[in-house]
Amino acid sequence: MTLILIGIVALIVAGIALFVNLSPQFGGKVTKTLVAKYAKSNHWDGEKFINLQTTTMDIGFMTMPGLLKQQFKKDPSRRPTKNIDVLEVNEVANATKPRLTWFGHSAFLLEIGEKNILIDPMFGQVPAPHPNLGQKRYSTELPIAVQDLPIIDAIILSHDHYDHLDYGSIMALKSKVKHYYVPLGCGRHFERWGIDSSLITEMDWWQETQFENIQLAFTPSRHFSGRGITDRAKTLWGSWVIKTDSSSIFFSGDGGYGEHFKEIGDKYGPFDFAMMECGQYNKLWEQIHCMPEQTAQAAVDVRAKVAMPIHWGAFTLALHPWTEPIERVTKKADELNLQLCTPKIGEPVIVGELYPASNWWKEY
């Protein structure tokens, strides 16, 4: 019996090892050549990328059992009572003003400067390397099916976690995308997935580039990265500034509250519109995900005229009720006199013109 148990364990370990090493989901491997490239960054400590300020997750041997117990405890408040209905987008055309379509969580189609840009296009049903390793999306449909999307001039990525960088989505989009703007280190994932390196621009914090008539700047966030067991913090993470002559937009990516928000606001603000992470938080990992009240303050720090809470409305990745993020941030925004935009999934947002603000989540 002991030998049988050892054999079963060995088979399980071998199966996991084969899956991690052979599945394309996990992306590209770190090589010595790549490490030499990353070492040129001020944000690489010799082994991994680091945040601007000390950042930890308060999860240890003593807290793990309780956390796992809560994770597997059935709590109906963590998901909507029914599938969320999304508004169907029948036509994508170049708008006279920047127009955003939210796909839930942190995924957007941005029409700006006669360009179509996808931001963190996670269109899959489960944010995990395998469908059995996570919970499904709250909605069964997307505002626009991937096959119905127009030619995409660029994809902009904040970091390589599965709820932001989805292998299936990237593969489905490959024939439509002209260029990829990604954090330093993330290029190796796209290259493994068959995308030519000439189409990929990797960027470090505070680097800027000109995408025809659009200025892009990759700015810090307080987070981490990784898709496998051994590649934690081996790619950079961050936020994005997107500017034209007539508009200024900020996308926060993921991350905890910190001084970088004010630095970004001082350097690039004010912003006409800011998409600010709000959801999937916990006091145990407050340093890598803003609490809702901090989200509102961060929007003020970056000098946003209007802010939209994101990183909620699609997946359950934490223990809080699924509507708690939007309810708490709304209350704090009122205290700070901050204008919030809360569109339904698929409802158009037109920067400088149309900012939907219904309490649609109360229907679920």
C-alpha beads as a LAMMPS data file, in Angstrom:
LAMMPS data file: protein, C-alpha beads

364 atoms
363 bonds

1 atom types
1 bond types

-500.0 500.0 xlo xhi
-500.0 500.0 ylo yhi
-500.0 500.0 zlo zhi

Masses

1 110.0

Atoms # bond

1 1 1 0.000 0.000 0.000
2 1 1 2.844 2.404 0.809
3 1 1 4.450 1.748 -2.564
4 1 1 1.119 2.347 -4.299
5 1 1 0.667 5.694 -2.515
6 1 1 4.221 6.742 -3.377
7 1 1 3.572 5.792 -6.996
8 1 1 0.355 7.835 -7.111
9 1 1 2.095 10.872 -5.632
10 1 1 4.965 10.473 -8.100
11 1 1 2.530 10.312 -11.025
12 1 1 0.735 13.449 -9.818
13 1 1 4.025 15.335 -9.428
14 1 1 5.195 14.168 -12.841
15 1 1 1.882 15.189 -14.402
16 1 1 2.107 18.672 -12.913
17 1 1 5.715 19.028 -14.054
18 1 1 4.822 17.976 -17.600
19 1 1 1.858 20.361 -17.694
20 1 1 3.914 23.315 -16.456
21 1 1 6.798 22.624 -18.826
22 1 1 4.862 21.688 -21.949
23 1 1 1.686 23.781 -21.826
24 1 1 2.020 27.029 -23.809
25 1 1 -0.253 28.736 -21.263
26 1 1 2.725 29.395 -19.017
27 1 1 4.520 31.480 -21.626
28 1 1 8.218 31.836 -22.347
29 1 1 11.137 30.784 -20.168
30 1 1 13.718 33.115 -18.644
31 1 1 17.165 32.677 -20.190
32 1 1 20.609 34.009 -19.279
33 1 1 20.444 36.337 -22.279
34 1 1 17.141 37.756 -21.062
35 1 1 18.440 38.157 -17.506
36 1 1 21.343 40.218 -18.891
37 1 1 18.785 42.404 -20.642
38 1 1 16.653 42.814 -17.505
39 1 1 19.746 43.687 -15.454
40 1 1 19.946 46.986 -17.341
41 1 1 16.752 48.068 -15.590
42 1 1 16.936 49.983 -12.319
43 1 1 14.010 47.866 -11.147
44 1 1 15.805 44.498 -11.396
45 1 1 17.641 43.412 -8.236
46 1 1 19.704 40.666 -9.855
47 1 1 17.069 37.952 -9.494
48 1 1 13.688 39.595 -10.000
49 1 1 11.855 42.861 -10.619
50 1 1 11.059 44.902 -7.517
51 1 1 8.567 47.571 -6.482
52 1 1 9.465 51.173 -5.743
53 1 1 8.681 50.604 -2.073
54 1 1 8.846 47.525 0.126
55 1 1 5.887 45.297 -0.737
56 1 1 4.804 41.993 0.814
57 1 1 1.806 39.700 1.064
58 1 1 0.917 38.957 4.688
59 1 1 0.268 35.257 4.089
60 1 1 2.270 32.794 6.164
61 1 1 2.090 29.388 7.788
62 1 1 -0.322 30.618 10.474
63 1 1 -2.749 32.412 8.157
64 1 1 -2.834 29.893 5.292
65 1 1 -5.217 27.297 6.876
66 1 1 -7.845 29.941 7.670
67 1 1 -7.494 31.468 4.220
68 1 1 -7.941 28.105 2.509
69 1 1 -10.974 27.353 4.674
70 1 1 -12.607 30.631 3.630
71 1 1 -11.663 30.024 -0.002
72 1 1 -13.562 26.735 -0.157
73 1 1 -16.477 27.910 1.962
74 1 1 -19.620 28.438 -0.089
75 1 1 -20.629 32.081 0.045
76 1 1 -23.352 33.111 -2.441
77 1 1 -22.468 36.797 -2.041
78 1 1 -19.212 36.273 -3.946
79 1 1 -21.033 35.856 -7.271
80 1 1 -24.108 37.421 -8.878
81 1 1 -27.372 35.553 -8.377
82 1 1 -27.663 35.140 -12.159
83 1 1 -25.554 35.661 -15.268
84 1 1 -24.819 39.310 -15.936
85 1 1 -26.387 40.628 -19.112
86 1 1 -23.999 42.596 -21.316
87 1 1 -24.852 45.235 -23.883
88 1 1 -24.055 44.070 -27.387
89 1 1 -21.886 46.361 -29.480
90 1 1 -23.089 46.096 -33.058
91 1 1 -20.595 48.441 -34.686
92 1 1 -17.103 49.679 -33.953
93 1 1 -16.236 52.878 -35.793
94 1 1 -13.671 55.560 -35.172
95 1 1 -15.349 58.017 -32.819
96 1 1 -14.648 61.739 -32.876
97 1 1 -13.796 61.516 -29.170
98 1 1 -12.100 58.625 -27.350
99 1 1 -14.597 55.839 -26.757
100 1 1 -14.177 52.922 -24.355
101 1 1 -16.032 49.632 -24.242
102 1 1 -15.650 47.634 -21.018
103 1 1 -15.587 43.835 -21.234
104 1 1 -15.658 43.410 -17.450
105 1 1 -12.714 43.126 -15.061
106 1 1 -9.850 45.147 -16.628
107 1 1 -10.413 44.520 -20.346
108 1 1 -11.244 47.404 -22.686
109 1 1 -11.509 48.348 -26.319
110 1 1 -10.303 51.935 -26.672
111 1 1 -11.040 53.831 -29.868
112 1 1 -8.754 56.852 -29.900
113 1 1 -6.919 58.893 -32.496
114 1 1 -8.433 56.788 -35.295
115 1 1 -6.873 53.700 -33.702
116 1 1 -8.373 50.602 -32.083
117 1 1 -6.504 49.602 -28.929
118 1 1 -7.201 46.626 -26.674
119 1 1 -6.191 46.971 -23.025
120 1 1 -5.566 43.779 -21.014
121 1 1 -7.783 41.713 -23.364
122 1 1 -8.736 38.776 -21.170
123 1 1 -11.744 37.358 -23.061
124 1 1 -11.625 33.792 -21.727
125 1 1 -14.142 32.194 -19.388
126 1 1 -11.676 31.232 -16.620
127 1 1 -8.617 33.277 -15.488
128 1 1 -6.316 30.306 -14.966
129 1 1 -3.901 28.072 -16.903
130 1 1 -6.608 25.371 -17.065
131 1 1 -10.447 25.694 -17.023
132 1 1 -10.701 23.455 -13.960
133 1 1 -8.436 25.698 -11.897
134 1 1 -10.756 28.685 -11.539
135 1 1 -14.329 29.960 -11.484
136 1 1 -16.135 31.030 -14.629
137 1 1 -16.851 34.555 -15.780
138 1 1 -20.087 36.152 -14.518
139 1 1 -21.403 36.586 -18.069
140 1 1 -21.668 34.030 -20.841
141 1 1 -21.250 36.540 -23.661
142 1 1 -18.917 39.438 -24.498
143 1 1 -20.053 42.829 -25.816
144 1 1 -18.190 42.004 -29.023
145 1 1 -17.176 38.483 -29.982
146 1 1 -13.467 38.172 -30.727
147 1 1 -14.175 37.229 -34.335
148 1 1 -16.250 40.397 -34.770
149 1 1 -13.591 42.786 -33.505
150 1 1 -12.054 45.112 -36.102
151 1 1 -8.361 45.238 -36.919
152 1 1 -6.573 46.060 -33.663
153 1 1 -3.793 48.611 -34.043
154 1 1 -2.271 47.756 -30.673
155 1 1 -2.630 45.671 -27.538
156 1 1 -1.504 47.307 -24.302
157 1 1 -0.716 44.987 -21.394
158 1 1 -0.288 45.828 -17.705
159 1 1 1.208 42.515 -16.497
160 1 1 1.209 38.784 -17.146
161 1 1 -1.264 37.405 -14.576
162 1 1 -3.961 35.165 -16.055
163 1 1 -6.815 37.600 -15.447
164 1 1 -4.993 40.129 -17.675
165 1 1 -2.962 38.061 -20.129
166 1 1 -4.939 35.138 -21.521
167 1 1 -3.290 32.702 -23.914
168 1 1 -6.530 31.752 -25.660
169 1 1 -7.470 35.379 -26.236
170 1 1 -4.061 36.275 -27.642
171 1 1 -4.137 33.305 -30.012
172 1 1 -7.632 34.200 -31.215
173 1 1 -6.550 37.817 -31.785
174 1 1 -3.204 37.142 -33.507
175 1 1 -4.419 37.730 -37.055
176 1 1 -6.007 41.064 -36.101
177 1 1 -3.248 42.765 -34.074
178 1 1 -0.597 45.031 -35.572
179 1 1 1.536 45.722 -32.479
180 1 1 1.955 44.859 -28.797
181 1 1 3.111 47.223 -26.015
182 1 1 4.067 45.174 -22.967
183 1 1 6.047 45.412 -19.720
184 1 1 9.731 44.501 -19.755
185 1 1 10.044 40.704 -19.806
186 1 1 6.575 39.944 -21.165
187 1 1 7.779 39.812 -24.748
188 1 1 9.030 36.248 -24.272
189 1 1 5.449 35.027 -23.690
190 1 1 4.217 36.486 -26.959
191 1 1 7.236 35.171 -28.832
192 1 1 6.577 31.651 -27.552
193 1 1 3.022 32.030 -28.835
194 1 1 4.287 32.697 -32.345
195 1 1 4.258 36.490 -32.474
196 1 1 7.197 38.074 -34.259
197 1 1 9.509 40.086 -32.000
198 1 1 9.346 43.002 -34.448
199 1 1 5.705 43.489 -33.434
200 1 1 6.509 43.700 -29.716
201 1 1 7.684 46.765 -27.792
202 1 1 8.800 46.080 -24.202
203 1 1 8.905 49.031 -21.826
204 1 1 10.376 49.835 -18.428
205 1 1 8.819 52.233 -15.916
206 1 1 8.779 55.877 -16.998
207 1 1 9.671 55.003 -20.582
208 1 1 7.693 56.770 -23.285
209 1 1 7.018 55.988 -26.906
210 1 1 5.078 57.548 -29.748
211 1 1 2.477 55.345 -31.422
212 1 1 1.768 57.526 -34.462
213 1 1 -0.418 60.339 -33.035
214 1 1 -0.706 58.715 -29.580
215 1 1 1.807 59.130 -26.761
216 1 1 2.255 56.096 -24.513
217 1 1 4.075 56.050 -21.190
218 1 1 4.573 52.951 -19.038
219 1 1 4.347 53.969 -15.392
220 1 1 4.802 52.126 -12.073
221 1 1 2.330 50.133 -10.043
222 1 1 2.819 48.254 -6.785
223 1 1 2.243 44.631 -7.647
224 1 1 4.032 41.482 -8.850
225 1 1 3.914 39.057 -11.779
226 1 1 4.253 35.414 -12.753
227 1 1 2.475 32.634 -14.629
228 1 1 4.203 29.525 -13.262
229 1 1 5.734 28.071 -10.127
230 1 1 9.240 29.529 -10.491
231 1 1 8.801 32.796 -12.433
232 1 1 7.402 35.136 -9.791
233 1 1 8.419 38.757 -10.533
234 1 1 10.428 37.717 -13.607
235 1 1 8.430 40.178 -15.737
236 1 1 7.587 43.774 -14.896
237 1 1 4.107 45.101 -14.091
238 1 1 2.726 48.597 -14.310
239 1 1 0.211 51.201 -15.430
240 1 1 -0.241 53.191 -18.634
241 1 1 -0.636 56.791 -19.707
242 1 1 -2.361 57.271 -23.066
243 1 1 -2.375 60.793 -24.511
244 1 1 -3.328 62.610 -27.682
245 1 1 -3.343 66.337 -28.365
246 1 1 -6.923 66.541 -27.083
247 1 1 -7.279 63.814 -24.432
248 1 1 -5.450 62.163 -21.563
249 1 1 -6.269 58.724 -20.161
250 1 1 -4.767 56.668 -17.313
251 1 1 -5.016 52.898 -16.831
252 1 1 -3.855 51.760 -13.397
253 1 1 -3.277 48.057 -13.998
254 1 1 -3.169 46.165 -10.688
255 1 1 -1.495 47.250 -7.494
256 1 1 -1.592 48.518 -3.960
257 1 1 -1.724 52.135 -2.882
258 1 1 1.534 54.072 -2.867
259 1 1 3.353 57.311 -3.576
260 1 1 3.653 56.449 -7.274
261 1 1 0.095 57.625 -7.923
262 1 1 0.952 61.182 -6.960
263 1 1 4.193 61.004 -8.960
264 1 1 2.233 59.947 -12.029
265 1 1 -0.309 62.700 -11.484
266 1 1 2.404 65.315 -11.089
267 1 1 4.230 64.172 -14.227
268 1 1 1.354 63.382 -16.585
269 1 1 -1.878 64.682 -15.025
270 1 1 -4.489 65.878 -14.993
271 1 1 -6.313 63.030 -16.712
272 1 1 -9.662 63.355 -18.424
273 1 1 -10.436 59.767 -17.501
274 1 1 -8.803 57.138 -15.285
275 1 1 -9.510 53.408 -15.049
276 1 1 -8.631 52.472 -11.484
277 1 1 -8.202 48.989 -10.004
278 1 1 -10.907 48.212 -7.439
279 1 1 -11.576 44.614 -6.503
280 1 1 -10.033 41.248 -5.568
281 1 1 -8.518 42.771 -2.428
282 1 1 -7.957 41.514 1.104
283 1 1 -6.252 42.966 4.166
284 1 1 -3.692 40.139 3.860
285 1 1 -2.588 41.453 0.443
286 1 1 -3.436 45.133 0.770
287 1 1 0.017 46.130 -0.477
288 1 1 -0.617 44.575 -3.906
289 1 1 -4.307 45.436 -4.380
290 1 1 -5.915 48.713 -3.324
291 1 1 -8.758 48.655 -0.859
292 1 1 -11.766 50.496 -2.387
293 1 1 -11.215 53.638 -0.332
294 1 1 -7.607 53.716 -1.506
295 1 1 -8.793 53.394 -5.097
296 1 1 -10.742 56.629 -4.764
297 1 1 -7.789 58.386 -3.150
298 1 1 -5.446 57.090 -5.865
299 1 1 -7.734 58.586 -8.510
300 1 1 -7.478 61.923 -6.738
301 1 1 -3.694 61.519 -6.518
302 1 1 -3.315 61.006 -10.278
303 1 1 -5.552 64.050 -10.781
304 1 1 -8.358 62.276 -12.591
305 1 1 -11.370 64.370 -13.580
306 1 1 -13.490 61.210 -13.867
307 1 1 -12.597 57.741 -12.565
308 1 1 -13.958 54.314 -13.408
309 1 1 -13.517 51.421 -10.931
310 1 1 -12.266 48.300 -12.722
311 1 1 -10.953 44.817 -11.820
312 1 1 -14.442 43.737 -10.738
313 1 1 -17.694 42.657 -12.400
314 1 1 -16.367 39.539 -14.154
315 1 1 -14.508 37.113 -11.871
316 1 1 -14.310 36.031 -8.230
317 1 1 -10.635 36.110 -7.235
318 1 1 -10.959 37.152 -3.580
319 1 1 -13.207 36.544 -0.571
320 1 1 -15.287 39.729 -0.518
321 1 1 -18.880 40.010 -1.844
322 1 1 -18.768 40.712 -5.563
323 1 1 -20.496 44.124 -5.267
324 1 1 -18.544 45.311 -2.223
325 1 1 -15.793 47.027 -4.271
326 1 1 -18.166 49.279 -6.198
327 1 1 -20.277 50.079 -3.134
328 1 1 -17.303 51.040 -0.962
329 1 1 -15.515 53.066 -3.634
330 1 1 -18.730 54.930 -4.452
331 1 1 -19.115 55.992 -0.837
332 1 1 -15.500 57.199 -0.623
333 1 1 -15.714 58.990 -3.972
334 1 1 -18.673 60.975 -2.677
335 1 1 -16.610 62.037 0.333
336 1 1 -13.755 63.144 -1.946
337 1 1 -16.055 64.841 -4.465
338 1 1 -14.721 62.506 -7.145
339 1 1 -16.883 61.808 -10.190
340 1 1 -17.268 58.088 -10.894
341 1 1 -18.234 56.396 -14.123
342 1 1 -19.951 53.013 -13.651
343 1 1 -21.060 51.690 -17.055
344 1 1 -22.708 48.368 -17.692
345 1 1 -20.495 45.870 -19.479
346 1 1 -20.627 46.938 -23.117
347 1 1 -22.102 50.381 -22.429
348 1 1 -20.086 53.052 -24.271
349 1 1 -18.007 55.598 -22.395
350 1 1 -17.100 58.671 -24.443
351 1 1 -14.328 60.688 -22.830
352 1 1 -15.374 64.270 -22.281
353 1 1 -18.957 63.580 -23.287
354 1 1 -20.670 60.486 -21.868
355 1 1 -20.006 58.926 -18.451
356 1 1 -22.716 56.349 -17.535
357 1 1 -23.268 56.073 -13.792
358 1 1 -26.129 53.694 -13.001
359 1 1 -26.281 51.195 -10.127
360 1 1 -26.772 48.308 -12.570
361 1 1 -25.237 45.703 -10.232
362 1 1 -28.218 45.931 -7.887
363 1 1 -30.194 43.847 -10.408
364 1 1 -28.002 40.823 -9.640

Bonds

1 1 1 2
2 1 2 3
3 1 3 4
4 1 4 5
5 1 5 6
6 1 6 7
7 1 7 8
8 1 8 9
9 1 9 10
10 1 10 11
11 1 11 12
12 1 12 13
13 1 13 14
14 1 14 15
15 1 15 16
16 1 16 17
17 1 17 18
18 1 18 19
19 1 19 20
20 1 20 21
21 1 21 22
22 1 22 23
23 1 23 24
24 1 24 25
25 1 25 26
26 1 26 27
27 1 27 28
28 1 28 29
29 1 29 30
30 1 30 31
31 1 31 32
32 1 32 33
33 1 33 34
34 1 34 35
35 1 35 36
36 1 36 37
37 1 37 38
38 1 38 39
39 1 39 40
40 1 40 41
41 1 41 42
42 1 42 43
43 1 43 44
44 1 44 45
45 1 45 46
46 1 46 47
47 1 47 48
48 1 48 49
49 1 49 50
50 1 50 51
51 1 51 52
52 1 52 53
53 1 53 54
54 1 54 55
55 1 55 56
56 1 56 57
57 1 57 58
58 1 58 59
59 1 59 60
60 1 60 61
61 1 61 62
62 1 62 63
63 1 63 64
64 1 64 65
65 1 65 66
66 1 66 67
67 1 67 68
68 1 68 69
69 1 69 70
70 1 70 71
71 1 71 72
72 1 72 73
73 1 73 74
74 1 74 75
75 1 75 76
76 1 76 77
77 1 77 78
78 1 78 79
79 1 79 80
80 1 80 81
81 1 81 82
82 1 82 83
83 1 83 84
84 1 84 85
85 1 85 86
86 1 86 87
87 1 87 88
88 1 88 89
89 1 89 90
90 1 90 91
91 1 91 92
92 1 92 93
93 1 93 94
94 1 94 95
95 1 95 96
96 1 96 97
97 1 97 98
98 1 98 99
99 1 99 100
100 1 100 101
101 1 101 102
102 1 102 103
103 1 103 104
104 1 104 105
105 1 105 106
106 1 106 107
107 1 107 108
108 1 108 109
109 1 109 110
110 1 110 111
111 1 111 112
112 1 112 113
113 1 113 114
114 1 114 115
115 1 115 116
116 1 116 117
117 1 117 118
118 1 118 119
119 1 119 120
120 1 120 121
121 1 121 122
122 1 122 123
123 1 123 124
124 1 124 125
125 1 125 126
126 1 126 127
127 1 127 128
128 1 128 129
129 1 129 130
130 1 130 131
131 1 131 132
132 1 132 133
133 1 133 134
134 1 134 135
135 1 135 136
136 1 136 137
137 1 137 138
138 1 138 139
139 1 139 140
140 1 140 141
141 1 141 142
142 1 142 143
143 1 143 144
144 1 144 145
145 1 145 146
146 1 146 147
147 1 147 148
148 1 148 149
149 1 149 150
150 1 150 151
151 1 151 152
152 1 152 153
153 1 153 154
154 1 154 155
155 1 155 156
156 1 156 157
157 1 157 158
158 1 158 159
159 1 159 160
160 1 160 161
161 1 161 162
162 1 162 163
163 1 163 164
164 1 164 165
165 1 165 166
166 1 166 167
167 1 167 168
168 1 168 169
169 1 169 170
170 1 170 171
171 1 171 172
172 1 172 173
173 1 173 174
174 1 174 175
175 1 175 176
176 1 176 177
177 1 177 178
178 1 178 179
179 1 179 180
180 1 180 181
181 1 181 182
182 1 182 183
183 1 183 184
184 1 184 185
185 1 185 186
186 1 186 187
187 1 187 188
188 1 188 189
189 1 189 190
190 1 190 191
191 1 191 192
192 1 192 193
193 1 193 194
194 1 194 195
195 1 195 196
196 1 196 197
197 1 197 198
198 1 198 199
199 1 199 200
200 1 200 201
201 1 201 202
202 1 202 203
203 1 203 204
204 1 204 205
205 1 205 206
206 1 206 207
207 1 207 208
208 1 208 209
209 1 209 210
210 1 210 211
211 1 211 212
212 1 212 213
213 1 213 214
214 1 214 215
215 1 215 216
216 1 216 217
217 1 217 218
218 1 218 219
219 1 219 220
220 1 220 221
221 1 221 222
222 1 222 223
223 1 223 224
224 1 224 225
225 1 225 226
226 1 226 227
227 1 227 228
228 1 228 229
229 1 229 230
230 1 230 231
231 1 231 232
232 1 232 233
233 1 233 234
234 1 234 235
235 1 235 236
236 1 236 237
237 1 237 238
238 1 238 239
239 1 239 240
240 1 240 241
241 1 241 242
242 1 242 243
243 1 243 244
244 1 244 245
245 1 245 246
246 1 246 247
247 1 247 248
248 1 248 249
249 1 249 250
250 1 250 251
251 1 251 252
252 1 252 253
253 1 253 254
254 1 254 255
255 1 255 256
256 1 256 257
257 1 257 258
258 1 258 259
259 1 259 260
260 1 260 261
261 1 261 262
262 1 262 263
263 1 263 264
264 1 264 265
265 1 265 266
266 1 266 267
267 1 267 268
268 1 268 269
269 1 269 270
270 1 270 271
271 1 271 272
272 1 272 273
273 1 273 274
274 1 274 275
275 1 275 276
276 1 276 277
277 1 277 278
278 1 278 279
279 1 279 280
280 1 280 281
281 1 281 282
282 1 282 283
283 1 283 284
284 1 284 285
285 1 285 286
286 1 286 287
287 1 287 288
288 1 288 289
289 1 289 290
290 1 290 291
291 1 291 292
292 1 292 293
293 1 293 294
294 1 294 295
295 1 295 296
296 1 296 297
297 1 297 298
298 1 298 299
299 1 299 300
300 1 300 301
301 1 301 302
302 1 302 303
303 1 303 304
304 1 304 305
305 1 305 306
306 1 306 307
307 1 307 308
308 1 308 309
309 1 309 310
310 1 310 311
311 1 311 312
312 1 312 313
313 1 313 314
314 1 314 315
315 1 315 316
316 1 316 317
317 1 317 318
318 1 318 319
319 1 319 320
320 1 320 321
321 1 321 322
322 1 322 323
323 1 323 324
324 1 324 325
325 1 325 326
326 1 326 327
327 1 327 328
328 1 328 329
329 1 329 330
330 1 330 331
331 1 331 332
332 1 332 333
333 1 333 334
334 1 334 335
335 1 335 336
336 1 336 337
337 1 337 338
338 1 338 339
339 1 339 340
340 1 340 341
341 1 341 342
342 1 342 343
343 1 343 344
344 1 344 345
345 1 345 346
346 1 346 347
347 1 347 348
348 1 348 349
349 1 349 350
350 1 350 351
351 1 351 352
352 1 352 353
353 1 353 354
354 1 354 355
355 1 355 356
356 1 356 357
357 1 357 358
358 1 358 359
359 1 359 360
360 1 360 361
361 1 361 362
362 1 362 363
363 1 363 364
